[in-house]
Amino acid sequence: MPHNKVIEKAPYIDRDISWMYFNRRILTEAGRPDVPLLERLAYMGIYSNNLDEFFRVRMATLSRIAETSGSAFVFQRNKARDLYSRLTDLDAKYSKEYEKTLSDLVDALQREGIRMVNESQLSEEQQHFVRCWFRTKVSGFVSPVWIDNIKELSRENDDRIHLAVVMRTSSGNENYALIPLPADRCGRYIVLPDNGNDKCVMYLDDLIRFALPMIFTGMGFESFDAYSFKFTKDAEMEIDNDLRMGTLQKISQAVKNRKKGAALRVIYDATMPRHLLKELMKKLKLDRLDTVKPSGRYHNHKDFMSFPTLGRYDLRWPVWAPVVPVELKGRDSLLELVEKRDRFVQVPYQTFDYVVRLLQEAAVSRTVKSIKITLYRVARDSRIVEALICAARNGKKVTAVVELLARFDESSNISWSKKMQDAGINVIFGVDGLKVHSKIIHIGMKKRRDICLVGTGNFHEGNARTYTDYFLMTSRPDIVRDVDAVFDFIRKPYRPVRFRSLLVSPNEMRDKFIQLIDNEIREAKHGREAWIKIKINHITDEEMVCKLYEAARAGVEVSLCVRGNCSVVTKDTDFSSHLRADGIIDRYLEHARLFVFCAKGKKRVFLGSADWMPRNLDHRVEVVTPVDDPNIKDDVIATVEAGLADNTNAFIVDGSGENRRSQGRSSERFRSQEFLHDHYMGIKTEI
């Protein structure tokens, strides 16, 4: 990293601290009374799910470092322990906010005539319903295990809630069993018969509590109590370097070994008897750094993301159907349309079907000879993969670069890889030591110009319904040639390669972004117009953070719209007079990476897959493309400007963690996602 005075003095927020601030912004949205009630519940689920993954990955990594022995690692060990402690304190603080918000939401549900009913509150009709439901829908998936027979509890699935059951005989003898909740098979919530005017919903936890006499029938038990708990395990994978194993075998084995990861966080019902808790902790083999937190009766609130609607669509966001571009409504060839001029879609405002249809047409077109694609995450029933299989069966040369180390999607990607290989597709498993995170497609044509696609998000139909992403399609020879060269680089990573137009990591992306910032710094120092506007997921790379500080101090107006991790400090520093950062939390997850530079008033625009984190710039294959088509440039700029103008769903991201609402650029209400929805619907509004 370059060494200069700016870097020495620059303030910097640790990425994990900034992530906690980001997740709290989601929690804040759950507390907004102007957000539809069931959407507020969904935010609670997102917050909970995010936190689980954070502990599985980031806290697990810190725990490993903190436990490292040896004098050579004293600095890293102490730093990790200090950070782990700070994160634990923030988690405890935000947990109190979470419990308060949850209590408020339960009260709000009751005011709307929606009651959460436990096993002791059932009417006779509901009791009969629950017994039938248990026998027909649940009992086959309930597998109690006597706690005495469990040697190591952390081998159990940490994605589930567990009930620790206490059973007593008439003489007072106690037995203990563990029941993993089969929510993945049965759903977490059961909609009961109405009670008067009230809609009634029951947790699966309580249904099983009610059914305990049926589960342990004939065993002489007179009374039962059940206490819920959950634990989170280290989810980092260790890849076996055994040369006798193929890549698929190594990753498959690593996924299996992940299930054996050490437990590092436990949340339990605070009313659980101490002797039972002690026994569970012993079987989890916790150490002194691990988090053990008493809580309420229910855990795994990520399930709020699938809370039943109960016919109350007034408590959900109004439906925003994606716009279908006019060319999808006709019979014109999409391949020919892209050959004539650049095209794009921004999902979910516009339909992802454009990308699917492009590949489906390529799969059967006699003018197409080859298709190359990178796959990081794909949908369970992927039409993208089906189109690739169709292309291979039609004699096309199809190459799919599959990233087997896409976290938590490894098993899915392994399964799809095998299906594609069986269909005759050449499957490449990325570059050793580099994740392939780029979102690119190359379509080779016969006697016509090749075309390509560069995107900001995965080729995943599910994500395209909830993530905001751009997909640019072009036949520009320089871009097409560079995209093809990226595939060559992936296939032969140690051969020197230069890219004429694309910004590609780990090659020259960092240097080219720095050159773009330096151009603005020179303009500002000469008193000319200079600004940078960026919409991105994460900015944590220290060199890029300091480069933005350098630009701001030179007078460049730097405006950032950062959804997640942000290490930039804009509050009360010597660097902040020309630097601002906001973050948007709304119905869609902001995911596009868009970059706009003033460039002497000519506005250079880029989009692609890379955030500004060390992993993206140095340790992944990422692609960012320039945008030259005037209409598409204007659209990207409008999207960035809309994000920076948001004063309804944007927070000030200044490094303090206060998460105050942004004032945007107007005193009038402005919601960027609503503006973009209207924009693509053809409804004209002003930013």
N, C-alpha and C positions, 0 to 999 in steps of 0.2 A: 504494500500500500504506500502511495506517495506520502512523504513526511513533510509537513509544513506547519506553520503557526496556527492556521485555522483548525487543522485536525487536532492539534495539541489542546486547544482551549474549547473545542466544540462540545456543547451539551449533547447527551445521547441517552435515550431511554432503552433499557434492555427489551429485547423483542418479547420476552415472556411477560414482563410487566405490562407492556403495551397491549399484549393479547388479553390480559385480564381486564384492562380498561375497555377493550373492544367488546368482550363478552358481556360486560356490565351494561353497555349501550343496548344490547338486546334485551336485557332484564328491564331496563328503563322503558323500552317500548311496551313490554308486557304490563306495565303499570299505567299506561295512557288510557284515560277514560274515553277518548275519541276514537280509539282503535276498536273495531268490532270484537265482541267478547270472546268468541271462539278463536279468533286470530291471536288474541292476547294469551290464551292458553297455549297455542302453538309456539309462540315466542318462548314461553316457559320451557316447552319441550326442547326447543333449539338450544337454549341456554344450558340445560341439563346435559344434552347430548354432546355439545361442544366441550363441556367441562370434563366429561368422562374421557373423551379422546385426548384432551390436554393432559390429564393425569397418566393415561396409558403411554403417551409418547414423550411429552416434554418433561413432566415431573419424573417419569421413569429414567430419562436420560440424566437429569440432575442428580437423582438418587444414586445412580451408578457412579457418577463422577465423585460425589460426596463420600462414597464408600471406598474410593480408590486408596490403596496403601502405597507407601514409599515416599521418601523425602523429595523426590523430583517433582511430585505433583501437589506440593503443599499449597501453592497459590491457587491452582485450579480447584482443589478440594475445598479450600476455605471460601472461595468465591461461590461455588455451587451450593455450599451449605447456607451461606448468607442469602442467596437468591431463593433457595427452597423455603427458608424461613419467611422471607418477605411475601412470597406467593401464598404460603399457607395462611398468613395473616390476612391477606386480601380475600382469600377464599372464605375464611371465617366471617369476615365483615360482610361480604356479599351474600353469604348464606342467610344471614339475618334478614337482609332485604328480600331475599327470595321467599323465605317463610312468611314474611309480612304480606308480600304481593300475592302469594298463593292463598292465604287466608282471605284477602280482599276479593280474589277471584271466585272462591267458593261462595262467599256471601253474594257476589254479583250474580252467580248462576242461580242461586236460590230466589233472588228477586225476579229472575226471568222464568221462574217455574221449573228449573232444572235442579234436581236434588241428587247428591251423592249419598247413596244408602249403604250402610254396612250390614253385617250379618245379624245384628241385634235389632234392626229397625224394619224388618220385612213384614208386610201384611201376610195374611194366610194365603192369599192368591199368589203373592210373590214368592213365598216359601215353596209352594208347590211348583212354580215355574223354575225356581233355582234347583230343586231336586232333579227335575226332568232334564234341565240344561246340563247339570253335572254328569248325569248318567249317559246322556247321548252325545255330548260335545267335549267333555273334559276328562272324564275318568280314565280313559285309555292312555292319556298322556301324563298322568300323575304317577311319579316314581319315587316314593319315600325311601330314604336310606337311614338306617340307624346310625346315629352320630358316632357310637363306639366303633363302627366298622370303617369309618373314614380315617385314613392315615394322613392324607395331606389335602386339606380343603381347597387350596389354591389350584388344584388340578381341575376343579369344577369350572364350568363356564361362567366367566365374570360378566357376561352380557345379560344375565338373568338376575331377578330378585330371588332370594331364598327365604323360606319360612322355617325358622327353628321352632319345632313343635314340642311342647311339654305335655305329656299324657300322665294322668294320675289314676291309680286304682282306688277302690273304696277304702283300702287300708292305708292310703297315703303314699304308696310307692310311686316313684316317678321314672318315666322313660323319656328318651329324647330322640327325635328324628329330624331329618332335614328333607324339605320338599322344595325342589327347584320349580318355580312357576313356569308353566308351559305357555307363556304369553305369545311366543313366536308361532305356536300352533293354534291357540284358542283366542287370541286377541286379549288385550289388557282390560277392556271394558265390556260389560254385558248390559244391554238395554233391557230393563225390566218392564213389566206391565205398568201402566200409569197408576198413580195413586191420586185419585181425584183429578185435579187439573195439572198436577205435577208430572213432568217427565222424570223418570228415575233411572239412574245409572249406578252400576255396582262395579267396584274393582274386582278383577279376577282373584286378587289376594283374599278378599272377604268371602267370595264364593267358596274358595277352598277352606277357609276357616269354618264356614257354615257346614261344609261337607266332611269335616274331620271324623265325626262318628261313623260316616259311611265308608271312609277310607280305611279306618282301623276297626272295622266291625268284627265282633266275635273275639276280641282280645282282652275283654274285661276292664277296659278303661271307662271311668265314670266322668271325667272332665278333661277339657283340652284348653290350652292356650297356645297361640302362635305369634311369634315375633319376627318381623321382617328385617332383613339386612342385605346389603350388597357389598361387593368388594371390586376393586379395580386392579388389574394386573399390568405389569410391564409388557407392552405390546411390540417393543422393538425386536426385530428378527436378527438372528445370527445365521449367516449363510455359510454352509459347510464348503470348504475349499477342496474337498475330495475330488481329484481329477477324474476318478472313475465314474463320477455322477454327471449326468447332463444337466443343463440349466433348469429344465422343467422339474427334474427330480430334486435339485437343490432347493428351489423355491417351495415346492410342495412340502418337503421335509421341514423347511423353516416355518411355514404356516402351521404345521402340526406342532412344532416345538413351541410356537408362540403361546399355545394353550397351557404350557407348563410354566409360563412366566411368573415371577414372584409377585405376590400381592403387595400393594403399596398404599392403598386407601380403603378404609372400611367405614361404611355408614350404617348405623344400626338403630333400631327402635329403643329409645331411651328408657322404656319401661321393662326392657329385657332383664331377667334376674342376673345378678352379678356372676354367679357361679357358671351359668350357661354362657354368658359373654366371654368369660375367662377361658372356657373350654374351646370356644370357636376361635378366639385369638391365638390360642396355642396351636391349633391345627392350621391356621393361616401362616404361621411362622413369620410374624412381623418383626421388624427391627425398630430401633429407637427413632429413626427419621420418618417412619411411615405415619400416615394420617389416620387417626381413629376418631370418628366424629359421631356423637349421639344426635339423633334426629327424631322425626315423627314416625307415624305408623306406615307411611307409604314412601317408596323410593322409585328410582328409575322414571322420573318425570319426563324423560324424553318421549314416553308414550303419549304425552299430551299432543304430540304432532299428529296422532291418529285418533283424537277424541271424536266420538260420533257427532254428527251434525244434528240429528234428532228432528230433521225437517225444518230447523231454524236457520234458514239461509239468510235471514236478516241479520244474523250474528256472525256472518262471514263477509269477506270482501266481495263486492259485486264482481261478477264474472267479466274478465277482460279476454275476449277471444282473440287469438293472434290473427293479425292481418295476413291475407293470402296475396302475395304480389301478383300483379295482373298477368305476368308471363306464365304463371302456373295454371291460370284459368284457360289458356289457349292450347293450341297444338304445336306451337313453335318448339323447335329443338333447343333445350337449355344449353347444350354444348355449343350450338351455333350462336346463341345470344351472347354467351360469355366470350366467344371468339370475337364478336363484333365490338363489344365494349365491356368494361369492368362491371361486375354486379356485386351486390352485397345483401345480406339480411342481418338484422339485429333481433335476436331472440331475447325474451319471449314475445316482444311486441309484434314481430313478424314470425311466420311459421318456419320451423326447422325443416319442414317438408322440402324446401328448396334444395337443401344439401342432400337429403335422402333421394329426391327425384333425380338430381344430377348424377349420382352414383348408379341409380337404377337404370337410367338411360345409357350411361357408359357401359353397363354390364351387358347390354344387348346390342349396342350400336356396332355395325360392321366397320365403322370408321375408327373405332378405338382398338388399340393394340395392347395397351398396358395400363394398369392402375397401381399406384403406390400410395400408402396411407400410414400415418402413425396413429396408434390406438393407445390411449392412456387409461381411460375408463369408458366402458360401453354399457348400454342398457341390458337388462336381463333378457328381453326379447328384442334384440337389436336388429332393426331393419338395415342398418349400415352393414353389419357383418353378413346378413343374408344377401345383400346386393353384391358384396365381394365374392361370396360363394357362387352366386349366379354367374358372375363375370368369369370366374375360373372354369366353370362348367361350359361356358360358351367359348372357351379357348383363349381368353385373355391371359396375359402374363400378369398375375396379381402378386404384389408384395405387401405384407402387413408387418410393420414394426410394432411389436407389442411390448409394452412396459410391464414386466411381471412384478415389479416392485412398487406399483401404485398402491399406496398404503390402504389396507382393509379391502382392496379389490383384487388381491393376488389370486384367490381361489377362482373368482369369476374369470379373470383373464387367462388363467391356465386352462379352464374348461373351453373357452372360446378358441384358444390357440390350437387345441387338439382337434376341434371341429374344423377349423380352417385348414390345418395340415391334411386332414382326411379328405378335404375337398380339392386338394392340389395347390393350395395357396402357399407361397414361399413365406414362411413366418420367421422373422428375425427378432431375437430377443434383446434388442437395444445394444448399448455399448457398455462393456465392462467398466464399472466405476463411474458411469454417467447415466443418470436417468434421462430417458427421452420423453420430455414434457411438451415438445412442440406439437402444434395442431396443424398438420399440413397434408395435402393430397396433391398428387401429380397424375394427370391423365395424358398418356401418350397417344397421339393421333396418327393416322395414316394419311399422308399427303395434305395435311392441314396443320394449323398451328396447335401445339400442345397447350393445355390449360392447366391451371393449378388453383388451389385454395389455401389460404392462410387464415387461421382463426385464433380467437382468444380463449376459446373454451373447448371442452371435450366433444367428440362426436357421439353424443349421448342424448337420446330422445327425452329421457326423464329430466336431466339437467336443463335441457332447452326449454322446459316449461316453467322453470323457476329461477334460472340463472340468466343474468343479462350478459350476452356475448355477441361479438361481431364475427361474421364469416365473409371474407373478401375473396371473390373469384375473378381471375384475370387470365388473359392470354399474352400479357406483356412479355416479350422474349427475355428481358433481363431478369424478371422475377421468376418466370418459369424455369429458366436455366439455373438460377440459384437454388430453387426448391429441389430440382433434380440433384444438384450438387450436395444438398443436405443429406439426401438418401445415400449418395455415394460415400459421404463422410461417415454416416452411421455404419455402413457396410465395411468400410476400411478407415477406421478412425485415426490411424497413424500416418496417413498420407497427407502431405500439405495441401491445403485448399484455401482459396480466397473467394470471397463473395462480393459481387459488384454492387448489389443494391440492398440485399437483406442484411439485417443485423442478426448475427448468429452467435450464440454462446455454446461452448466456452471459448470460441475463437476471438472475435473482435467486438462483441456487443458492448462490453463495458467501455472500451476505448472510444467507440463511436458515439455512445451516449455522452461521454465526457467531452468529446469534440463539439457536440451540439450545444452543451451547456457553455463551453468556453466561447463559442460564437456569440452567445447572448451576453456574456460578460464583457467581451470586447466592445459590443455595440453600446452597452450601458456606460462603459468608461468613456466613450466618445460622445455621450449625451444623447444618443439616439434611442428610439423605442426598442425595448427589450423585455420580453416576458416568456414564461414557461407555464403551461397548463397541463397537468397530468391527472388522469383518472386511473387508479391502480388498486390492487388488493393489499400489497404489503410493501413498505419501504423500511428495511432494517440494515442494509449494507452500509457500513460506516463510511467508506469512501464516497459513496453516492450521497449520503446524508451531508457530509462535510462539503461536497461540491455544491449542493443546493444552498448551504450556508454562505459559501463563497460568492455564489451568484447573487443572493439576497443582499449581502453587504456591498456588492458592487452596484446595486441599484436595480437589478433585474427583478421584476415582479413575478414571484413564484407562487402559483396557486395549485394546491394539491387536493384531490378528492380521494382519500385513502380509506378503504372499507375496514381493514383489519389491523395488523401490526404496523405501528408507525413509531419509529425511533426518533423522529424529528421533534424538536422542542420549539414551540413558537410563542410561549408565554414568558414575557418579561426577560428577554435575553437580548444581547447585542446583535443577534442574528435575525430578529423577528420583524423588523420594521417593514420589510418588503416580502415577508413570507407568511402564508396562511395555509392551514390544513383543516379540512372538514371530512366527516365520514357519514355516509347515509345508511340508515337501517329502515327498510321498507318492505313491502309485500314480496318483492323479488330480491334475490341475493345479488348484489353488485359484484360483477366478476370480470368485466372487460378491462383490458389493459390498453389505454389510449394515451398518446403522447403528442402534444402540440407545441411547436416552437415558433416564435415570432419570425426569425430568420429574415431580418431586414424588411419585414412587412409582407413577405411572401408565404408565410405560414407553412412550415413543414409538418406533416402529419404522419404518424406511425401507429400501427396496432399489432398486437401479437400476444404470445403466451407468457412472457416473462415479467415477473415482479422484480423489484430491486432488492433482492436478498442475495447473500453470498451463494446460496445453493443454486439460484437461477442463473446468476451471472458467471459462475465458475465451475459448477458441478453438474449441470444439466445441459442437454441439447435443447435449446430454446430458439424460436424464430420470431422476429419482429419485422414487419414489412412496411415500406413507405406506402402512403396512399396518395395517388396522383390524380385520379379522376375527380374533376371539380365538384360534381354532385356528391360523391361519397365523402370527399374532404369536408364539404359543408355539413354533411350529416354528422360526421364524427365530431367536428368542432361544436355543433349544436348540442350533442350529447354531453360533451365535457362542460360546456357553458351551463347547461341545465343543472348538472350536478353541483356546480359551484354557486348557482343561484338559489339552491334549495334552502328554504327557511322553515320548512315544516317537518321534514324527516332527517335533517342533517344536524350533526353534533360538531362542536368545535373540538378538534383533536390537537391539543396544545402541549401534551406531555404531563399534564397535572392529574389526569384521571377524573376530573370534575364532570366531564361530559355535559357541558352546557350546550343549549340549543344554539345553532348558528343563526345569525340574522340574515344570511344570504346577501343579496344586493338590492333588496327592495323591501319597503314596509308592507307591501301587499303579500298575501299568502301565495307561496309558490312551492309546489311539490313536483320534483323533477320526473318521477316515474309517471305521474298522471299526465304531465306535459308531453312526455315521449309517447305514451299511449295515444293521446289525442293527435299528436303529430302524425303518427303512422295511420291513424284512422282518417286523416284528412281534415281534422278540426284545427283550424289555425288559431294559435294563441301566441303571445309574446313572452320572451324570457325577461 
